[in-house]
């Protein structure tokens, strides 16, 4: 696919513009003195990602966007112009901001009484603003002006009539919130990190996140199922990390719940997840890191290597995810980061390539 002119490039969304830029780097790699254009398969191997993921990053029509570490690695491997690296970083940031705005827009703006009142008074086009009759003579301009003045006076009276009750209601709400904060601040009972997230973390959108519920099923539960099984192995249980929540996984879950004084129902939800997850950073045990990388790989960023070793690339991918979900970009996984990772999983069409050789068929008994 040839790179399109700059003028047309500006009309594209940031994700498409980034993909076109990366593809141009790849297509022009062979024109650099002393350079040769690598195949996508060879380039993907150097980047530590699979060829399908790389192809999506280089395809403007695909929704996948290369994370910053992949962009920087492509720039270095393909010997792209030095001045274009910062532009690519800006496009990465623009994609993240666009996704944040889209997530907020999906909730839709709340209707307000003032807007409804104005719409009700305005009526249809061509109708007089005061009496609702159609203007058919030469006085249309005067009637429209008089109508607007009457509408302004009506809105002013409406706002004045409701201003005091609204202020009183706001003061009552603020007093209630302040009282709740003071009560929690001076409460005598101790609080733990698990207590703070048991009901779900609260992102900037204000909507609390809820821990997903996993239970015994015959269907493959994909990344969440494998992450659960890796976490069980990190706690010493011998289970197979294939994504299928069968008898073996259920028995391990129930034993874990009994040992941690939790309801022993074999279901993994808001009580069991916080007890299962562990802080993750450099030097963390293999199975905990595998659980983290499984989830991070399937959040839509793509390219996270599932190796069981917490590398610098893993930390960078984690920081990118944290920034995108209003979490402190520490590059380490705490209980809030685990919650966000478990919630924001994309629905996979199949097990990843490295997992297919060990996954049973979906029809296999659990």
BAMARNU-792632 format. One line per 4 residues: number of its first residue (from 1); their letters; for each residue x, y, z of N, C-alpha, C. Coordinates in steps of 0.1 Angstrom, whole numbers. Layout:
residues N
NUM) A) X/Y/Z/X/Y/Z/X/Y/Z; ...
//
This chain:
residues 366
1) XXXX) 8/-12/0/0/0/0/9/12/0; 8/21/-10/16/33/-10/11/43/0; 21/51/5/17/62/15/10/73/8; -1/78/13/-8/88/7/-3/102/10
5) XXXX) -6/112/2/-1/126/4/-4/131/18; 5/141/22/4/147/35/-10/154/37; -15/161/27/-27/168/28/-39/158/31; -39/147/25/-49/137/27/-47/131/41
9) XXXX) -34/129/45/-31/123/58/-37/131/69; -37/144/68/-43/152/79/-58/150/81; -65/145/71/-79/143/73/-82/130/80; -72/122/82/-75/109/88/-75/110/103
13) XXXX) -80/100/110/-80/100/125/-65/97/129; -62/100/141/-48/98/146/-43/84/144; -52/74/147/-48/60/146/-44/56/131; -52/61/122/-50/59/108/-37/66/103
17) XXXX) -35/78/108/-23/86/104/-10/79/110; -11/73/122/0/67/128/3/54/120; -7/46/116/-5/34/108/1/37/95; -3/48/88/2/52/75/17/56/77
21) XXXX) 20/63/88/34/67/90/43/55/92; 38/46/100/46/34/103/48/25/90; 37/25/82/39/17/70/48/24/60; 48/37/60/58/44/51/72/41/56
25) XXXX) 74/41/69/88/38/74/92/24/68; 83/14/69/86/1/65/89/0/50; 80/7/42/81/6/27/94/13/22; 98/24/30/109/32/25/122/27/32
29) XXXX) 122/16/40/134/12/47/145/8/37; 141/2/26/151/-3/16/158/9/9; 152/21/9/158/32/2/169/39/10; 170/36/23/180/42/31/193/37/27
33) XXXX) 204/45/25/217/40/21/222/30/31; 225/18/25/230/7/33/220/-1/40; 207/2/37/196/-5/44/188/-14/35; 182/-24/40/173/-32/33/160/-34/40
37) XXXX) 149/-35/33/136/-36/39/134/-50/44; 132/-52/57/130/-66/62/116/-70/59; 114/-83/59/100/-88/58/93/-86/70; 79/-86/70/72/-83/82/74/-94/92
41) XXXX) 76/-106/87/78/-118/96/91/-115/104; 102/-111/97/115/-109/104/114/-97/113; 107/-87/109/106/-75/117/98/-78/130; 87/-85/128/79/-89/140/88/-97/150
45) XXXX) 96/-106/145/105/-114/154/114/-105/162; 120/-95/155/129/-85/162/121/-78/173; 109/-74/170/101/-66/180/95/-75/191; 96/-88/190/90/-97/200/75/-98/199
49) XXXX) 69/-96/188/55/-97/186/52/-106/174; 39/-110/172/37/-119/161/34/-111/149; 35/-118/137/34/-111/124/20/-105/122; 9/-112/127/-4/-107/125/-6/-94/133
53) XXXX) -1/-93/145/-1/-80/152/6/-69/145; 18/-72/140/25/-62/132/18/-57/120; 12/-66/113/4/-63/101/-8/-53/104; -14/-56/116/-24/-47/120/-19/-33/123
57) XXXX) -8/-32/129/-2/-19/133/1/-11/120; 4/-18/109/8/-12/96/-4/-10/87; -16/-13/92/-28/-13/83/-37/-1/88; -38/10/81/-46/21/85/-61/18/87
61) XXXX) -65/7/81/-80/3/82/-83/-5/94; -72/-9/101/-74/-18/113/-74/-9/126; -82/-13/136/-84/-5/148/-72/-6/158; -63/-16/156/-52/-17/165/-42/-6/163
65) XXXX) -36/-1/174/-27/10/174/-14/5/181; -3/7/175/10/3/181/13/11/193; 17/4/204/21/11/217/34/19/215; 37/28/224/49/36/222/62/28/220
69) XXXX) 64/17/228/76/10/227/78/4/214; 67/-1/208/68/-7/194/71/4/184; 65/16/185/68/27/176/82/30/177; 88/32/189/102/35/190/111/24/184
73) XXXX) 107/12/187/116/1/181/115/1/166; 103/3/160/102/3/146/111/15/140; 110/26/147/118/38/142/133/34/142; 138/27/152/152/23/152/155/13/142
77) XXXX) 147/2/141/150/-9/132/150/-5/118; 140/4/114/138/8/100/146/20/96; 154/26/106/162/37/103/154/49/97; 142/51/103/133/62/99/139/75/102
81) XXXX) 135/86/95/140/99/97/139/103/112; 149/109/117/150/112/132/139/122/136; 135/131/127/125/141/131/111/135/131; 109/123/126/95/118/126/92/110/139
85) XXXX) 102/107/147/99/99/159/90/107/169; 92/120/171/84/127/180/70/129/174; 69/130/161/55/130/155/48/118/157; 54/106/156/48/93/159/43/93/174
89) XXXX) 52/98/183/48/98/197/36/106/199; 35/118/193/23/127/194/11/120/189; 12/112/178/0/105/173/-4/94/183; 5/87/190/2/78/200/-6/84/211
93) XXXX) -1/96/215/-9/103/226/-22/107/221; -23/112/208/-36/116/203/-46/105/202; -41/93/199/-50/81/199/-56/78/213; -47/79/223/-51/76/236/-62/87/241
97) XXXX) -59/100/238/-69/110/241/-82/108/234; -81/104/221/-93/102/214/-102/90/220; -95/80/224/-102/68/230/-108/73/243; -101/81/251/-107/86/263/-120/94/261
101) XXXX) -119/103/250/-131/111/247/-142/103/242; -139/92/234/-149/83/229/-156/76/241; -148/71/250/-154/64/262/-163/73/270; -160/86/271/-169/96/278/-181/98/270
105) XXXX) -179/100/257/-191/103/248/-201/91/248; -196/79/249/-205/67/249/-216/68/260; -212/75/271/-222/76/282/-233/86/279; -230/95/269/-239/105/265/-241/116/275
109) XXXX) -243/129/271/-245/140/280/-259/139/287; -259/144/300/-272/143/307/-280/155/303; -293/153/301/-302/164/297/-304/174/308; -305/186/305/-307/197/315/-321/203/313
113) XXXX) -326/208/324/-339/214/323/-339/227/314; -328/235/315/-327/247/307/-328/244/292; -321/234/287/-321/230/273/-335/226/269; -342/218/277/-355/213/273/-365/225/273
117) XXXX) -363/234/282/-372/246/282/-370/254/270; -358/257/266/-355/265/254/-361/258/242; -359/245/240/-364/238/229/-379/239/228; -386/238/240/-400/238/240/-405/251/236
121) XXXX) -398/262/240/-403/276/236/-400/279/222; -388/274/217/-384/278/203/-394/272/193; -399/260/195/-408/254/186/-402/251/172; -410/252/161/-405/249/148/-399/261/141
125) XXXX) -391/259/131/-386/270/123/-397/277/116; -396/290/115/-406/298/108/-417/302/117; -418/298/130/-428/301/139/-424/313/147; -433/322/151/-430/334/159/-426/329/173
129) XXXX) -415/336/179/-410/332/192/-420/335/203; -430/343/201/-439/346/212/-452/339/212; -459/339/201/-473/334/201/-474/321/192; -463/317/186/-463/304/179/-470/305/166
133) XXXX) -473/317/160/-480/318/148/-470/320/137; -473/316/125/-464/317/113/-463/332/109; -451/336/105/-449/350/100/-452/350/85; -462/357/81/-465/358/67/-464/372/61
137) XXXX) -462/382/70/-462/396/65/-448/401/65; -446/414/63/-433/420/63/-427/424/76; -434/420/87/-429/423/100/-422/412/107; -417/402/99/-411/390/104/-399/394/113
141) XXXX) -390/403/108/-378/407/116/-382/412/130; -392/421/130/-396/427/143/-402/416/152; -410/408/147/-416/397/155/-406/388/161; -396/385/152/-385/376/157/-377/382/168
145) XXXX) -374/395/167/-367/402/177/-375/402/190; -388/406/189/-396/406/201/-397/393/207; -398/382/199/-399/369/204/-386/365/212; -374/369/207/-362/365/213/-361/373/227
149) XXXX) -365/386/227/-365/393/240/-374/386/250; -386/382/245/-395/376/255/-390/363/260; -383/355/250/-377/342/254/-366/345/265; -358/355/262/-347/358/272/-353/361/286
153) XXXX) -363/370/286/-370/373/299/-375/361/305; -381/352/297/-387/340/303/-377/331/308; -365/329/301/-354/321/307/-348/327/319; -347/341/320/-342/347/332/-351/344/344
157) XXXX) -364/345/342/-373/343/353/-373/328/357; -371/319/347/-370/305/350/-358/302/359; -347/308/354/-334/305/362/-335/311/376; -340/323/377/-341/329/390/-350/321/399
161) XXXX) -361/316/394/-370/308/402/-364/296/408; -355/290/400/-349/277/404/-335/278/410; -329/290/410/-315/292/415/-314/288/429; -323/294/438/-322/292/452/-324/277/456
165) XXXX) -335/270/451/-336/256/454/-324/248/450; -318/251/438/-307/243/434/-295/245/443; -293/258/447/-282/260/456/-284/254/470; -296/254/475/-299/247/487/-296/232/486
169) XXXX) -301/226/475/-299/212/473/-284/208/473; -276/217/465/-262/214/464/-255/215/478; -259/225/486/-253/226/500/-256/214/508; -268/208/507/-272/196/515/-263/185/510
173) XXXX) -261/183/497/-253/172/492/-239/173/497; -233/186/496/-219/188/501/-218/185/516; -228/189/524/-227/186/538/-228/171/541; -236/164/533/-237/149/535/-223/143/531
177) XXXX) -217/147/520/-205/141/516/-194/144/526; -193/157/531/-183/160/541/-185/152/554; -197/149/558/-200/141/569/-195/127/567; -197/122/555/-193/108/553/-178/107/553
181) XXXX) -171/117/547/-156/117/547/-151/117/561; -156/126/570/-152/127/584/-154/114/591; -166/108/589/-169/96/596/-159/85/592; -156/84/579/-146/73/575/-132/77/580
185) XXXX) -129/90/581/-115/93/585/-113/90/600; -123/91/608/-121/88/622/-127/75/627; -131/67/617/-137/54/621/-126/45/628; -130/37/638/-120/30/646/-116/17/639
189) XXXX) -123/11/630/-120/-2/624/-108/0/614; -99/-9/613/-88/-9/604/-93/-11/590; -85/-5/580/-89/-8/566/-76/-14/559; -79/-22/549/-68/-28/542/-70/-25/527
193) XXXX) -60/-28/519/-61/-25/504/-72/-33/498; -74/-45/502/-85/-53/497/-98/-47/500; -100/-41/512/-112/-34/516/-115/-22/506; -105/-15/502/-107/-3/494/-111/-7/480
197) XXXX) -108/-19/475/-112/-22/461/-122/-34/460; -127/-39/472/-136/-50/472/-149/-47/464; -153/-34/465/-165/-30/457/-162/-25/443; -149/-24/440/-145/-19/427/-139/-5/428
201) XXXX) -128/-3/420/-122/10/420/-131/19/412; -129/32/414/-137/43/408/-128/51/399; -128/49/385/-120/57/376/-126/71/375; -119/79/366/-123/93/365/-137/95/360
205) XXXX) -142/85/352/-156/86/347/-166/85/358; -162/81/370/-171/81/382/-179/68/383; -178/59/373/-185/46/373/-176/35/379; -180/30/391/-171/20/397/-169/7/389
209) XXXX) -157/2/389/-154/-10/382/-158/-22/391; -162/-33/385/-166/-45/393/-158/-56/388; -153/-64/398/-145/-76/395/-154/-86/387; -148/-91/376/-156/-101/368/-158/-114/376
213) XXXX) -169/-121/373/-173/-133/380/-169/-145/371; -161/-154/376/-157/-166/369/-163/-178/377; -168/-188/370/-173/-200/377/-171/-212/367; -174/-223/372/-172/-235/364/-181/-235/352
217) XXXX) -175/-236/340/-183/-237/327/-175/-246/317; -183/-250/307/-176/-259/297/-169/-251/287; -173/-238/285/-166/-230/274/-153/-225/279; -144/-222/269/-131/-216/271/-134/-202/277
221) XXXX) -127/-198/288/-129/-185/293/-116/-176/290; -108/-181/281/-97/-173/275/-88/-166/285; -85/-153/283/-75/-147/291/-78/-146/306; -91/-143/309/-94/-143/323/-92/-157/330
225) XXXX) -96/-167/323/-95/-181/328/-80/-184/330; -72/-181/320/-58/-185/321/-51/-176/332; -55/-163/333/-49/-155/344/-53/-161/357; -65/-165/359/-69/-171/372/-61/-184/375
229) XXXX) -59/-192/365/-51/-204/367/-36/-202/370; -31/-191/363/-17/-188/367/-16/-182/381; -26/-175/385/-26/-170/399/-27/-181/409; -35/-191/406/-36/-203/415/-23/-210/416
233) XXXX) -16/-211/404/-3/-218/404/7/-210/412; 6/-196/412/15/-188/420/12/-190/435; 0/-195/438/-3/-198/452/0/-213/456; 6/-220/446/10/-233/449/1/-244/444
237) XXXX) -9/-241/437/-19/-251/432/-14/-257/418; -16/-269/416/-13/-276/404/-25/-277/395; -26/-267/386/-37/-267/376/-31/-264/363; -39/-266/352/-34/-264/339/-40/-250/334
241) XXXX) -31/-242/329/-35/-229/324/-40/-229/310; -52/-235/308/-57/-236/295/-70/-228/292; -74/-220/303/-86/-212/301/-99/-219/304; -99/-232/306/-111/-240/309/-113/-241/324
245) XXXX) -124/-236/329/-127/-236/343/-135/-249/346; -127/-260/349/-134/-273/351/-132/-277/366; -134/-290/368/-133/-295/382/-120/-292/389; -109/-294/382/-96/-291/388/-94/-277/393
249) XXXX) -98/-268/384/-97/-253/388/-107/-250/399; -119/-256/398/-129/-253/409/-124/-258/423; -118/-270/423/-113/-276/435/-102/-267/441; -94/-262/432/-83/-253/437/-88/-240/443
253) XXXX) -98/-235/436/-105/-222/440/-111/-224/454; -119/-235/456/-125/-237/469/-115/-240/480; -104/-246/477/-94/-248/488/-88/-235/491; -85/-227/481/-79/-213/484/-89/-205/492
257) XXXX) -102/-206/489/-112/-198/496/-112/-203/511; -112/-216/513/-112/-221/527/-100/-216/535; -88/-217/529/-76/-213/535/-76/-198/538; -83/-190/531/-83/-176/533/-96/-170/539
261) XXXX) -104/-180/545/-116/-176/552/-126/-168/544; -127/-173/531/-137/-167/522/-148/-177/520; -160/-173/515/-171/-182/512/-166/-193/502; -167/-205/505/-161/-216/497/-172/-221/487
265) XXXX) -174/-212/477/-185/-216/467/-179/-219/453; -166/-218/452/-159/-222/439/-161/-211/429; -166/-199/432/-168/-188/423/-158/-177/426; -152/-171/415/-142/-161/417/-148/-148/413
269) XXXX) -150/-139/423/-156/-126/421/-149/-116/430; -158/-107/435/-153/-95/443/-146/-98/456; -148/-110/461/-141/-114/474/-128/-122/471; -128/-130/461/-117/-139/459/-106/-132/450
273) XXXX) -110/-124/440/-99/-118/432/-89/-110/440; -94/-101/449/-84/-93/456/-75/-101/465; -79/-113/469/-70/-122/477/-61/-129/468; -65/-132/456/-56/-139/447/-45/-131/440
277) XXXX) -48/-119/436/-38/-111/429/-27/-107/439; -15/-105/433/-3/-101/440/3/-88/434; 10/-80/441/18/-69/435/28/-75/425; 30/-69/414/39/-74/403/48/-63/399
281) XXXX) 61/-67/399/72/-58/394/84/-66/391; 95/-60/389/107/-68/386/110/-78/397; 113/-90/393/116/-101/403/104/-109/407; 92/-105/402/80/-113/406/81/-127/401
285) XXXX) 73/-136/408/74/-150/404/67/-152/390; 72/-163/383/68/-165/369/53/-165/367; 46/-173/375/31/-175/372/23/-162/374; 27/-154/384/21/-141/386/23/-132/374
289) XXXX) 36/-132/369/39/-124/357/32/-129/345; 31/-142/343/23/-147/332/9/-143/332; 2/-143/344/-11/-138/345/-13/-124/341; -3/-115/345/-3/-101/342/-2/-100/327
293) XXXX) 8/-107/321/11/-105/307/-1/-110/298; -7/-121/302/-19/-126/295/-29/-115/294; -32/-109/305/-43/-98/305/-38/-86/297; -26/-82/299/-21/-70/292/-20/-72/277
297) XXXX) -17/-84/273/-16/-87/258/-30/-85/252; -41/-87/259/-54/-87/253/-62/-75/257; -56/-64/260/-63/-51/263/-65/-43/251; -59/-47/239/-60/-39/227/-48/-31/223
301) XXXX) -38/-31/232/-25/-25/229/-17/-34/220; -18/-47/222/-10/-56/214/5/-56/217; 11/-67/214/26/-67/214/32/-71/227; 25/-73/238/31/-76/251/35/-91/250
305) XXXX) 48/-93/253/53/-107/252/49/-115/265; 43/-126/263/39/-135/274/50/-145/276; 59/-141/285/71/-149/288/73/-154/302; 66/-148/311/68/-151/325/79/-143/332
309) XXXX) 86/-135/324/97/-126/330/92/-112/329; 93/-104/340/89/-90/340/100/-82/335; 99/-79/322/110/-71/315/107/-56/315; 116/-49/310/114/-34/308/103/-31/299
313) XXXX) 102/-40/288/91/-38/279/77/-41/286; 77/-50/295/64/-53/302/61/-41/310; 70/-35/317/68/-23/326/63/-12/317; 69/-10/305/65/1/297/50/-1/292
317) XXXX) 47/-13/288/33/-16/283/24/-14/295; 28/-17/307/19/-16/318/17/-1/321; 27/7/321/26/22/323/17/28/312; 18/23/300/9/28/289/-6/25/293
321) XXXX) -8/13/297/-22/9/301/-27/17/313; -18/19/323/-22/27/335/-26/41/331; -18/48/323/-21/61/318/-34/62/311; -37/52/303/-50/52/296/-62/49/304
325) XXXX) -60/45/317/-72/42/325/-71/50/339; -64/61/338/-64/71/350/-58/64/362; -48/56/361/-41/49/372/-27/55/373; -21/55/385/-7/60/386/2/52/377
329) XXXX) 9/58/367/17/51/358/31/46/364; 29/37/373/41/32/381/49/21/374; 42/14/364/49/3/358/49/-10/366; 41/-9/377/40/-21/386/25/-23/388
333) XXXX) 21/-35/390/7/-39/391/2/-39/406; -7/-31/410/-13/-32/423/-27/-37/421; -35/-37/432/-48/-43/431/-57/-36/422; -56/-22/421/-64/-14/412/-61/-17/398
337) XXXX) -48/-19/395/-44/-22/381/-49/-36/377; -48/-45/386/-53/-59/383/-68/-58/380; -76/-50/388/-90/-49/385/-92/-43/371; -86/-32/368/-87/-26/354/-84/-36/343
341) XXXX) -73/-43/345/-69/-53/335/-79/-64/333; -85/-69/344/-95/-79/343/-108/-74/336; -111/-61/339/-124/-56/333/-122/-52/318; -111/-46/314/-109/-41/301/-103/-52/292
345) XXXX) -109/-63/291/-104/-74/282/-112/-74/269; -105/-75/258/-112/-76/245/-116/-91/242; -128/-93/236/-132/-106/234/-124/-113/223; -116/-123/226/-107/-130/216/-115/-140/208
349) XXXX) -111/-141/195/-118/-151/187/-112/-165/189; -100/-166/195/-94/-179/196/-83/-177/207; -78/-188/211/-66/-188/220/-54/-183/212; -45/-176/218/-33/-171/211/-25/-182/205
353) XXXX) -17/-179/196/-9/-189/188/-1/-198/198; 6/-191/208/14/-199/217/6/-208/226; -7/-206/227/-15/-214/236/-23/-225/229; -24/-225/216/-33/-234/209/-29/-248/210
357) XXXX) -16/-251/211/-11/-264/211/-15/-271/224; -18/-263/235/-21/-269/248/-36/-268/251; -44/-260/243/-58/-258/247/-66/-270/241; -75/-275/249/-84/-285/244/-95/-279/235
361) XXXX) -102/-286/227/-113/-281/219/-124/-276/228; -131/-265/224/-142/-260/232/-152/-270/236; -154/-280/228/-164/-290/231/-159/-301/241; -146/-300/245/-141/-310/255/-147/-308/268
365) XX) -150/-319/276/-156/-317/289/-147/-310/298; -153/-302/307/-145/-294/317/-141/-303/329
//
